[in-house]
Amino acid sequence: MDTDFWLQRWEQGQTGFHQSRVMPLLQKHWSGLGLAPGSRVLVPLAGKTLDVTWLAQQGHAVLAVELSPIAVGQFFEEHALRPEIRSTPLGTLYRAGPIEFLCGDIFGLDAETLAGCAACYDRAALIALPPVLRGRYVRHIYGQLPAGCRTLLLTLDYPQAEMDGPPFSVPEPEIQTLYGDRWHIERLETRDILDQEPRFAARGVSRMQTSVFRLTAS
C-alpha cells in the first residue's frame, strides 16, 4: 500500500471503511486506560473518524494524523469547525480547540511529537497496513511513544487467504510478536462480527473476529 493508494481512495470516494458513528468498542473500553484529564492522544491514519471528536469530548487533546487533505477537510467541514492552518516540517497542521489534524505521512512523525502523547487509539492503522509495513510502523510509532503510554488497539482476525486487504487480518500471535518486546499486552475482548459485515461475507470470508487490546509501554 503506497501513499497513492489511499489518496486515490479518498479522491474517488471509495471510503467504505469510514463509519458514521463512534466506535462502540472505543466507548466501552476507553475509560479502562485510566488517563488523566488533558492527556494528549495520538490517532494514526485517522481518516475523518467521529472517534476524534468523541475523544476530545472526553477532555483529551487529540493529535490525529491523516495523509489525505480531502479527509481532513471533510472532517472540519462536517463538524462545522474552522481550524487554524499552518505549515510545519511534518506536514500541514489544522487546529480547532483541542483537536489537531496533521496532514502528512505517519512515517514522518518525529520523536519529539510522539514523546508528548500519553496515549494512542489505533482502530484503523495497524490493520490498514500489509505485513511488509506493519513491523516498520510499530518500530517507528510505538517505538518512540514514551514509557507509560497506553494504547487501545483494535484488530481483525479472519482467514487472510479468503480476502485481500485492506483491512488485513492481524491475529493475536502477530500482536505478541510486534509489540511484546516493549509493551505489556492485555486482550480485553474478542467478538465475532461477520454477521455485522455483509460486505466481507459477500467477498467469501467465512469467519471474522475483532479484538480489543490494551497496551502499556515499559
Long-range contacts (C-beta under 8 A, 24 or more apart in sequence): 1-128, 1-129, 1-130, 1-133, 1-166, 3-67, 3-105, 6-67, 6-68, 7-67, 7-68, 9-68, 10-68, 10-70, 10-71, 11-70, 15-47, 15-71, 16-199, 17-47, 17-124, 17-166, 17-167, 18-47, 18-48, 18-49, 19-49, 19-50, 20-50, 21-50, 22-50, 22-51, 22-53, 22-54, 23-49, 23-51, 23-123, 23-154, 25-154, 25-189, 25-210, 25-212, 26-51, 26-54, 26-55, 26-121, 26-123, 26-152, 26-154, 27-54, 28-189, 29-152, 29-188, 29-189, 29-212, 29-214, 30-55, 30-58, 30-121, 30-152, 32-188, 32-214, 33-119, 33-150, 33-152, 33-214, 34-150, 35-60, 35-118, 35-119, 35-150, 36-118, 39-118, 39-119, 40-116, 40-117, 40-118, 40-119, 41-117, 41-118, 41-119, 41-120, 41-121, 42-114, 42-117, 42-119, 42-120, 42-121, 42-141, 42-145, 43-120, 43-121, 43-122, 43-123, 44-106, 44-120, 44-122, 44-125, 44-141, 45-106, 45-124, 45-125, 45-128, 46-71, 46-101, 46-124, 47-71, 47-124, 48-72, 48-74, 48-75, 48-78, 49-123, 49-124, 51-121, 51-123, 52-99, 52-101, 53-79, 53-99, 55-121, 56-97, 56-98, 56-99, 60-98, 60-119, 61-98, 61-100, 62-98, 62-99, 62-100, 63-100, 63-102, 63-113, 63-117, 64-99, 64-100, 64-101, 64-102, 65-101, 65-102, 65-104, 65-106, 65-109, 66-101, 66-102, 66-103, 67-103, 67-104, 67-105, 67-106, 68-103, 69-103, 72-101, 72-103, 75-101, 76-101, 106-137, 106-140, 106-141, 107-136, 107-137, 107-140, 109-140, 109-141, 109-144, 110-144, 111-144, 114-141, 114-144, 114-145, 114-146, 115-144, 115-145, 115-146, 117-145, 117-146, 117-149, 118-146, 118-148, 118-149, 118-150, 119-149, 119-150, 119-151, 119-152, 120-145, 120-149, 120-150, 120-151, 120-152, 120-153, 121-151, 121-152, 122-151, 122-152, 122-153, 122-154, 123-154, 124-154, 124-167, 126-153, 126-155, 126-170, 127-154, 127-155, 127-156, 127-165, 127-166, 127-167, 127-168, 127-169, 127-170, 128-165, 128-166, 128-167, 128-168, 129-166, 129-168, 130-165, 130-166, 130-168, 131-168, 134-170, 134-174, 134-178, 135-178, 138-178, 138-179, 142-179, 142-182, 142-183, 142-215, 142-217, 143-182, 145-217, 146-217, 147-217, 147-218, 148-216, 148-217, 149-216, 149-217, 150-214, 150-215, 150-216, 150-217, 151-183, 151-213, 151-214, 151-215, 151-216, 151-217, 152-212, 152-213, 152-214, 153-212, 153-213, 153-214, 153-215, 154-210, 154-211, 154-212, 154-213, 155-210, 155-211, 155-213, 156-208, 156-209, 156-210, 157-190, 157-208, 157-209, 157-210, 157-211, 158-194, 158-200, 158-205, 158-206, 158-207, 158-208, 158-209, 159-205, 159-206, 159-207, 162-203, 162-204, 162-205, 162-206, 163-200, 163-203, 163-204, 163-205, 172-211, 175-213, 179-215, 182-217, 182-218, 183-215, 183-216, 183-217, 183-218, 184-215, 184-216, 184-218, 185-213, 185-214, 185-215, 186-213, 186-214, 186-215, 186-216, 187-211, 187-212, 187-213, 188-212, 188-213, 188-214
